[in-house]
Amino acid sequence: MKNAMDFRNLLNKDNNIVQLIMMTILIFVVMTALSPDKFLRYYNFESITYTFPELGLLSIAMMIAMLTGGIDLSVIGIANLSGIFAGVMFKKFATDAGVADTGFGIVLMGGVIALGTGLVAGALNGLLITRLKITPILATLGTGQIFTGLAIVMTGGPAIVGFPNAWAFIGNGKILGLATPFVLFVVLACLIAFMLRRTTFGINLMLIGTNPKAALFAGLKREKMVLLSYMLTGVMASIAGIILSGRTNAAKSDYGTSYLLQAVLIAVLGGTNPAGGRGTVLGVSIAVVALMLLSSGFQILRFSNHLIDFIWGAFLLLVIALNAYKNRTR
Amino acid sequence: MAWFQKSEVVIAGILVLAMILIGLVNPAFWSLDNMFSLLRSNIIIGIMALGVLLVMISGGIDVSFPAFAVAAMYLTIKGMLYFNYDGVVLPFVAAATMGALFGCLNAFFVYKFRMIPLIVTLGTGSMVRGFLLGVVGTSMININKMPDALIDFGKSDIINMVKPDGTTFGLTAMILVYVGLAIALHFVLRYTMIGRGVYALGGDPEAASRVGFNIRKITFFIYCVAGALAGFAGLLHSGMIWLANPRDFVGLELDVIAAVVLGGASIFGGRGSVLGTMLGVFMLVMVKNSLIIMKIDTTWQRVVVGVIIVIATAITAWRDRRANA
């Protein structure tokens, strides 16, 4: 009896989650019906577990920025720059045997450099937003250009190809039969979810997003919290960059540019309120899986990439309309 | 306000200073040839910036206009080829109308669902470009197939000169189109009810609607005009470069937004002027073009644009805070 009550409670409270799950199931069923022999193959799902984590992490990063009513348009730039910095360093330390056999210590250092890039880039965003009071849209639009520009300066344009084997493991390897990126995504998602739900930091972030004035009067250190949240966003973006460069064994200044729209879409679809205060890791995670199923289904049906862009855009507008409709009836 | 505190005057001052500096590094900057080509590069970005200015005064932001511009341009030229039509006026009307219709889509979502313009325009931009490339086609229309009238129109100069070595150069007549549109928009913003309404909406939507401005009408006006300007600029661009490329204008939104912010418009709305925007456009184009003259590697272009955006927004944010305090 008590269990049933809890379940109903869950339904009411996380209405959005239930709808998302239903949508995922719907997409799954439709795609299965359209091409059962190709869509239902194990290989298809396995490849999704390799490709979705980077987009998922970027979407979570976007959600964190949105929690305080901001947005981060520089995540792609941060991700690419992190991969490129690490790649440049590996090239420097490469032995005669080539980059592939680089020692574990140096790979670890590459990881620190990549994460550090994300941290510094995020801190720059945060400082511009909190200290100089630039609106997040314009601040991150500008820094995104700077990061992408630096990536071009570092590489001169073409991709950096060739990463150590240990680095590639992060993007291509398997842990206990599961894709490493997938495992990494689950661990990080749980960590962030815990941080947002159960720590003072997370709860303060939500409060700042819900009502900045009330949060100020309640004595919350808004500037510090916002700064920290953009640093967290930057680190998440750089982890996505590590996975991306590990998976493709290359890093380039204009990789994943279409991810920006998709990350915004997934965050909004996952129930994040772009005006701040609302958003869950679970919602975003389900949304990213749903949209990856959709996208892989369309690829199997041989839709062109441009048409998929069209569908992403249409989907975003549809979600906006639905959300507005839902909020009105409530 | 004292005249020297006006942002247009400040921007103009910085502009003159920058021009003197660049001229000192490389005197070739001051040659008429270079000046004319600079002015020429202003036109397309400038016309688009007028549209973005309108959106930013109202407190929004638009990242969909490059997609609208390229779609209006490509569809118009495809249509001209299909009907074997060769003219100038009708195609521009068609392109502007198409842009306005796309703009309506933005206005509908922004007004009806009260959604943040950035997210709406991200969606519509991606849709329009995806549709264009996925359904209409990805192939370029080269000079041999381009309508002749359009090319002739794009070629017309107002001043023609001959260099000592015999080659000719000139100032394109399209600059008149740009200036004409700018003056028209200036008057609309300054002296018409709907123009004042755009400022009112950007200043405070609630207050604007209480004093009787029709928010719906103003929102549709803003985004339709912005779309129409983008469509017009798109077609003009292809007439000037004698080529219709459906993959054109990718990433142009950043340059245009940077130029508008540089011109003193505030993203919080309610502030910005046509003159300031034109100065901002000139400054951005000049800095980008002069990197080559100043012998700085072109790979630094993106970094420079980014730094310009950050500095310009920091200054406007500082100015806005001081104005409110």
Interface residues (C-beta under 8 A of the other chain):
Chain A: I71 L128 L132 K133 I134 T135 I137 L138 A139 L141 G142 T143 G144 Q145 I146 F147 T148 G149 L150 I152 V153 G156 G157 L261 V264 L265 V268 P274 A275 F303 S304 N305 H306 L307 I308 D309 F310 I311 W312 G313 A314 L316 L317 I320 A321 N323 A324
Chain B: I61 F109 K112 F113 R114 M115 I116 L118 I119 V120 L122 G123 T124 G125 S126 M127 V128 R129 G130 F131 L132 L133 G134 V135 T138 L254 I257 A258 V261 I267 F268 D297 T299 W300 Q301 R302 V303 V304 V305 G306 V307 I308 I309 V310 T313 A314 A317 W318 R321
